[in-house]
Amino acid sequence: MTPDPHAQFDHTILEMIEQSPIGAVPFTPAYRDALSRLYASHQVYASADHKGGHVTARSLAGAPSFFADNLADVIAGRTTPDSLEANAKIFDRYVHSLAPDRGATAETMRLTVAGRVAHHRAKHGVTAAHDPVHTLILVPGAGSHPGLPGNYLYGSAFQLTGDSNSPWAVHMHDSGDGTAIFDTPAMQEALAKLQEVIDCAPFTMVELETLGFRVA
């Protein structure tokens, strides 16, 4: 196999991004070409914390993901889905993991990311006796837009209605209108897909197509 003639230079770019406090590289044709290759191979993402900066996938590989602390118990049937850890507590753990300035920015997004779930029920025009089950995740990555502070995507698995036979969906979002959607009739499949997403992070949302998501 012919060695990649760009491999050494691209490796240097990765190290340069990781060593820069703002993820910056020189703005020259050679560096722009290298960045294009690294973005295309999903090795580099747009930084959520520094405008015009970049972040490497390998630097995010050790970043924690945030999800219900009893998600595994619900998947295994050891507890009921209505006992899933509250979204607000999951979001609290995410915010507390960030530097103070980034945490303050993340707090401005609390309602969007971890707010009440009644809008899901209203969207589908269903009157239910209780709110649909809805559980939040935050994982390192990016979409067509940068992620949330700390370079995080957010998403959830949720019932479309409050009925016990309701279909489910898994949605993932970046900081803009980038969205990935997975629909299923069953809770177990939705929660298993959520766990699969957690296990695959970090990633760009387009990579979720390999897991059966529709990416918009």
Backbone hydrogen bonds, N-H to C=O, Kabsch-Sander energy under -0.5 kcal/mol:
donor,donor_aa,acceptor,acceptor_aa,energy
7,A,4,D,-1.3
10,D,6,H,-3.0
11,H,7,A,-2.4
12,T,8,Q,-1.9
13,I,9,F,-2.1
14,L,10,D,-2.2
15,E,11,H,-2.0
16,M,12,T,-2.3
17,I,13,I,-2.6
18,E,14,L,-2.1
19,Q,15,E,-1.8
20,S,16,M,-1.2
23,G,20,S,-0.9
28,T,26,P,-1.3
32,R,28,T,-2.7
33,D,29,P,-2.5
34,A,30,A,-1.9
35,L,31,Y,-2.6
36,S,32,R,-2.2
37,R,33,D,-1.9
38,L,34,A,-2.4
39,Y,35,L,-2.9
40,A,36,S,-2.3
41,S,37,R,-1.7
42,H,39,Y,-1.5
43,Q,38,L,-2.8
44,V,38,L,-1.2
45,Y,55,V,-3.2
47,S,53,G,-2.1
53,G,50,H,-2.7
54,H,23,G,-1.5
55,V,45,Y,-2.5
57,A,43,Q,-2.5
60,L,56,T,-1.0
61,A,57,A,-0.7
63,A,60,L,-1.7
66,F,138,L,-2.9
68,A,136,L,-0.5
71,L,68,A,-1.9
74,V,70,N,-1.8
75,I,71,L,-2.6
76,A,72,A,-2.1
77,G,74,V,-1.0
78,R,73,D,-2.6
79,T,73,D,-1.0
83,S,80,T,-1.9
84,L,81,P,-1.6
89,K,86,A,-0.6
90,I,86,A,-1.7
91,F,87,N,-2.7
92,D,88,A,-2.1
93,R,89,K,-1.9
94,Y,90,I,-1.7
95,V,91,F,-2.7
96,H,92,D,-2.6
97,S,93,R,-0.9
97,S,94,Y,-0.8
98,L,94,Y,-0.5
98,L,95,V,-1.5
103,G,99,A,-3.0
104,A,100,P,-2.1
105,T,101,D,-1.6
106,A,102,R,-2.6
107,E,103,G,-2.0
108,T,104,A,-0.9
108,T,105,T,-0.8
109,M,106,A,-1.9
110,R,107,E,-1.5
113,V,109,M,-2.6
114,A,110,R,-3.3
115,G,111,L,-1.3
120,H,117,V,-1.7
121,R,117,V,-0.8
122,A,118,A,-2.5
123,K,119,H,-2.2
124,H,120,H,-1.0
124,H,121,R,-0.6
125,G,122,A,-1.5
126,V,121,R,-1.6
128,A,126,V,-0.6
135,T,157,A,-2.5
137,I,155,G,-2.5
138,L,66,F,-2.3
139,V,153,L,-2.0
141,G,151,N,-2.1
142,A,203,F,-1.7
143,G,145,H,-2.4
148,L,152,Y,-4.0
151,N,148,L,-1.9
152,Y,148,L,-1.4
153,L,139,V,-3.5
154,Y,173,H,-2.0
155,G,137,I,-2.4
156,S,171,H,-2.1
157,A,135,T,-1.8
158,F,169,A,-2.4
159,Q,133,V,-2.4
160,L,167,P,-2.6
166,S,163,D,-1.9
168,W,184,T,-3.3
169,A,158,F,-1.9
170,V,182,F,-2.9
171,H,156,S,-2.3
172,M,180,A,-2.3
173,H,154,Y,-3.2
174,D,178,G,-1.3
175,S,146,P,-2.3
180,A,172,M,-2.1
181,I,214,R,-2.6
182,F,170,V,-2.4
184,T,168,W,-2.4
190,A,186,A,-1.8
191,L,187,M,-2.8
192,A,188,Q,-2.2
193,K,189,E,-2.3
194,L,190,A,-2.2
195,Q,191,L,-2.2
196,E,192,A,-2.0
197,V,193,K,-2.3
198,I,194,L,-2.1
199,D,195,Q,-2.3
200,C,196,E,-1.4
201,A,197,V,-1.0
201,A,198,I,-0.6
203,F,140,P,-0.8
205,M,142,A,-1.9
207,E,204,T,-1.9
208,L,205,M,-1.9
209,E,206,V,-1.5
210,T,207,E,-1.4
211,L,208,L,-1.7
212,G,209,E,-1.6
213,F,208,L,-1.8
214,R,181,I,-2.9
215,V,213,F,-0.6
216,A,179,T,-3.5
216,A,214,R,-0.5
